[in-house]
Amino acid sequence: MSSPEQDPEPDSRRGAIFGLIVIAVLVVAGYFLVNSLREKGNIEDCLMSGRHNCAPIETPSSR
């Protein structure tokens, strides 16, 4: 007699969780990259319009 077929093991979710973590990291990195580029673009637009005080430098007050 042939042995009954064994049920295959349930699919591991480890790969899906790893993929989800990778996507989450990419989304967070993309968010910070877009914000950084937007800030640099705003400064560049300010400079291209001829203004000089686009990114003021904060100096600590000496007491």
C-alpha positions as a Markdown table, in Angstrom:
| # | Residue | x | y | z |
|---|---|---|---|---|
| 1 | Met | 0.0 | 0.0 | 0.0 |
| 2 | Ser | 1.1 | 3.5 | -0.7 |
| 3 | Ser | 1.5 | 5.9 | 2.2 |
| 4 | Pro | -1.1 | 8.7 | 2.3 |
| 5 | Glu | 0.0 | 12.0 | 1.1 |
| 6 | Gln | 1.3 | 14.3 | 3.8 |
| 7 | Asp | 0.0 | 17.8 | 4.0 |
| 8 | Pro | 2.6 | 20.3 | 2.9 |
| 9 | Glu | 3.9 | 22.5 | 5.7 |
| 10 | Pro | 2.1 | 25.8 | 6.0 |
| 11 | Asp | 3.8 | 28.7 | 4.2 |
| 12 | Ser | 6.3 | 30.6 | 6.2 |
| 13 | Arg | 5.5 | 34.3 | 6.6 |
| 14 | Arg | 9.1 | 35.1 | 7.3 |
| 15 | Gly | 9.7 | 36.3 | 3.7 |
| 16 | Ala | 6.6 | 38.4 | 3.7 |
| 17 | Ile | 7.5 | 40.1 | 7.0 |
| 18 | Phe | 11.0 | 40.8 | 5.7 |
| 19 | Gly | 9.7 | 42.2 | 2.5 |
| 20 | Leu | 7.3 | 44.5 | 4.5 |
| 21 | Ile | 10.1 | 45.7 | 6.7 |
| 22 | Val | 12.2 | 46.5 | 3.6 |
| 23 | Ile | 9.3 | 48.4 | 2.0 |
| 24 | Ala | 8.7 | 50.3 | 5.2 |
| 25 | Val | 12.4 | 51.3 | 5.4 |
| 26 | Leu | 12.3 | 52.5 | 1.8 |
| 27 | Val | 9.2 | 54.5 | 2.4 |
| 28 | Val | 10.7 | 56.3 | 5.4 |
| 29 | Ala | 14.0 | 56.9 | 3.6 |
| 30 | Gly | 12.1 | 58.3 | 0.6 |
| 31 | Tyr | 10.1 | 60.6 | 2.9 |
| 32 | Phe | 13.2 | 62.1 | 4.4 |
| 33 | Leu | 14.9 | 62.4 | 1.0 |
| 34 | Val | 11.8 | 64.2 | -0.5 |
| 35 | Asn | 11.8 | 66.6 | 2.4 |
| 36 | Ser | 15.5 | 67.3 | 2.1 |
| 37 | Leu | 15.2 | 67.9 | -1.6 |
| 38 | Arg | 12.2 | 70.2 | -1.1 |
| 39 | Glu | 14.1 | 72.3 | 1.5 |
| 40 | Lys | 17.1 | 72.6 | -0.8 |
| 41 | Gly | 14.8 | 73.5 | -3.7 |
| 42 | Asn | 13.2 | 76.3 | -1.6 |
| 43 | Ile | 16.6 | 77.7 | -0.8 |
| 44 | Glu | 17.7 | 77.5 | -4.4 |
| 45 | Asp | 14.5 | 79.3 | -5.5 |
| 46 | Cys | 15.1 | 82.0 | -2.9 |
| 47 | Leu | 18.7 | 82.5 | -4.1 |
| 48 | Met | 17.7 | 82.5 | -7.8 |
| 49 | Ser | 15.2 | 85.3 | -7.1 |
| 50 | Gly | 18.1 | 87.5 | -5.9 |
| 51 | Arg | 17.5 | 87.5 | -2.2 |
| 52 | His | 20.5 | 87.2 | 0.2 |
| 53 | Asn | 19.0 | 86.1 | 3.5 |
| 54 | Cys | 17.5 | 82.8 | 2.4 |
| 55 | Ala | 19.0 | 80.5 | 5.0 |
| 56 | Pro | 19.9 | 82.6 | 8.0 |
| 57 | Ile | 22.7 | 81.2 | 10.2 |
| 58 | Glu | 21.8 | 81.1 | 13.8 |
| 59 | Thr | 24.8 | 82.1 | 16.0 |
| 60 | Pro | 24.8 | 81.4 | 19.7 |
| 61 | Ser | 24.5 | 84.5 | 21.8 |
| 62 | Ser | 27.7 | 85.2 | 23.7 |
| 63 | Arg | 27.1 | 86.2 | 27.3 |
